[in-house]
């Protein structure tokens, strides 16, 4: 599939949405890419005008299909959510991605990363973050008056745009939401969902057992010559519910 644009004054320009290369070169890089993208999607789920994507081709200049990059994760404020084959900036109100992430893999060369920095600097990125899982190394840049400037201290850095906090300890990088919750992996989300499902099932079983216990108590209370109204009050049931149990 390709994205296309055509005008009467110039030939059709094709904007490929794939280069035939894998999204990630290894499982570690892919896991980080997915974790950051999905957690950012979750963070901005209630804002219809924050677009988050992973490994999406970004074309900043109309008619120039050789000027392209595909950040591991990009975030665009001011553009609606929705599927895209690629990010054609001139069709997006001229708004560039304000925040991009790159996850280093062993195949990335220094020359390649230098070109990415120049690209993001030239085409308007406000915040740029690089994490190397193998070296547990984190670097960041933020836009100043003259372009992207190095962030001198990344530990406990809070992104101005995303309001997330970066914590780099001895073993790994951790990202925290504004509410203090840590970014979680898909496996952790699945475990939480299963725990919630189990708790809900236990609550359902307890409610059923309590209901059955109340039903079982009705005949015993009737033998004590209590009125329907007294039984209802004792068991916290309505008179109609007690009457229905008696009829069963």
N, C-alpha and C positions, 0 to 999 in steps of 0.2 A: 504494500500500500504506500502511496505517496501523497503529500500535500501539494497542491498546484495553485498557481495564480497566472492569469493571462490578461493582457490589455491589448487594445487595438494597435498601439504604437510599438509593441515589442513582442518578440516570440515568446512562446510559453516557457516558463521557468519551472522546473520540477524541484521540489524540496523533499528529498528522501527522508523517511522517518526511521530508517534502520541502516546500519552499515554492515550487517551480517555478523557482527561480533557479539559474544555473550554479554549479558548484563553485568556479570561480575566474573572475575578470573578464578575465584575460589570461594569456598563456603563461608569463610570468615568475612570477607569483603561483602558478600551478599547478605549475610546476617545483619551486619551493621547498617547497610543501605536500607534494608527492609525495616529494621527497628526504628531508625531515625525517621524515615518517611511515614510509617504508620503512626508513630507517636505524635508527630507534628499534625498529621491528619486528624487524629483524635483531639489534640489540643485545640484546633481551630474548627472542630466539627460544627459548631453552632454559628460560625461566621460564614455566610454564603459567598463572601467576596475575598476569601483567601484560598488560593489555588496551590496545592502541594503535589509534586510529582517526583518520580524517580527515573533516572536514565532516559529523560525525554530530550529529544533534539531541540535546541534553541537556535533559531535563526533571527539575528537582530536587524539585518539589513535587507530590505525588499530588493529582489532581483539579484542578490549575491548568495547563491546557494553553496558556495565554498566557504563562506564565513559562518561557521556552525560549531557548537559545542554541546555536549550532553552531560551536564552535571549529574553526579550520583544522586543528589537530592536538590531540588530547587523549590523556593517558596516565593509566591507572587502575591503581594497585598494589592487589593483593588481590582482583581479579576475574578470572575465567577468560577465556582467549582464546575467540573464536567470533564468528559473525556476529550482528548486531543490527540491527533496523530503526531503533531509536533507543535512547538510554541513559536508561532510566527508573530514576532513582536509588533509589526505594523498593523496586524489584525487584532491586537490586544491593547488598543489605545496607546501604543508606543511605550507601554510600561515594561521595563526589564525585570527579571527576577531580582528581588532585593537581597535575598539570602541564598547562598549555595553551599553545599557540603561536598567534599571529595573524600573517599576512603582509599587510602593507598594500598595497592597490591604489589607483589614482587616484580610484576612486569612494567610498572610505571617507571619511566626514566625521569631524571632531573630536568632534562630538556623539555619533556612533555609537560611536566608540572609548571615549569617557567612559562610556557606558552599559555597554559590555562590561566595563570595569574594575570598575564598581560591581557588576555581576552576579557576576563571578568572586570579588570580595571578599566579597560577601554569602553566596555558596553554597559556600564552603569550599576554593577553589583555594589551593594552597600556593605554587606558582611560576607566574608569568605572564610570557611573553616576547613582545615585538612587534618584528618586523623590517620595515623599509621598504626594499625593494631599490632603488627609484628614488633615494632619498637616502642609501642605505647607512647607515641609522640603526638602532641597536639599543637597546631599553629593556627593563628587567626589574623585576619586583616579587617579593618573597618575604614569606611570612606571618610577622608578628611577634605580639606580645601584643595589639595593637589592630587587627589586620587586615593587609592587604597593604601593605608598605613598599617604597619605591623602592630598587632596588639602585644605589648611587651610582656604581660603577665596573664596567662590564660587560666590559671587555677582560680576557681571561684568567679570566673568571668560571667557576667550576665549579659546576654544578647539584648541590645536595645530594641530590636524589632520583634524578636520571638519571646523575650522575657524569660528564657530558659537559662539555667545555670550550669556551667561546665565544671566538673570536679574530676581532676586527674590524680588518682592515687598511684601507689607503687605498681599495681597490677593492671589497671584498666581505666577507661574513661567512663564516667557516669554523667548522665544528663538529668536535670531535675526540672519539673514543671513549676510554674509560678506558685502553685499551692504546696510545693515541697515534695510532691510525689515523684518518685524516680521513674524514668522511662523504663518500660518493661518489654520483654521479648514476647513473641507469639506464644511460646511455651508457657511463660508465666501467666499470660492472659488466659490461656486454655485452662491452666491449673486453677486460677481464680474462678473462672466460670464453673468448673466442676465442683469446687468447694461451695459456691453459692447454690448450685443445683442440689447438692447433697443436704445443705442446710434447709433449703426450701422443702425438700422431701421429708426431712425429719420433722419440720414444723407441721406439715400436712398430716403425718402419721400421729403426732401428738394431739392435733386437733380432732382427728377421727377417734382416737382412744378416749379423749375427754368427752366427746359427744356420746360415744357408746356407754361410757360410765354413767352419764346423766340419764340415758334411756333405761339402763339397768336399774337405776335407783328408784324410778317411778313406781313400779309394783310394790317395792318394799315400803315406800312412804304411804302408799294407799292402804297397806295393811295396818299402818299406824293411825288410820282414820283421819289423816290430814286432808284438807280440802284441795281441790284442784288449784285454787289461788295460792294456798300455802306452799304447795309443791312447786309451783311455777316460781315463786319468790325464792325458795330455798335453792333451786337448781339454776336460777337465773335464766329461766325459759319463759316464753310467753304462755298465756293460758291456752292459746290455740295449739302451740307445740305440744303441751302436756296432753291435751285432749286427743291429738293425733296419735301420740304414743299409746294412750290407753285403748284407742280403737284398733290398733295393729294386732 
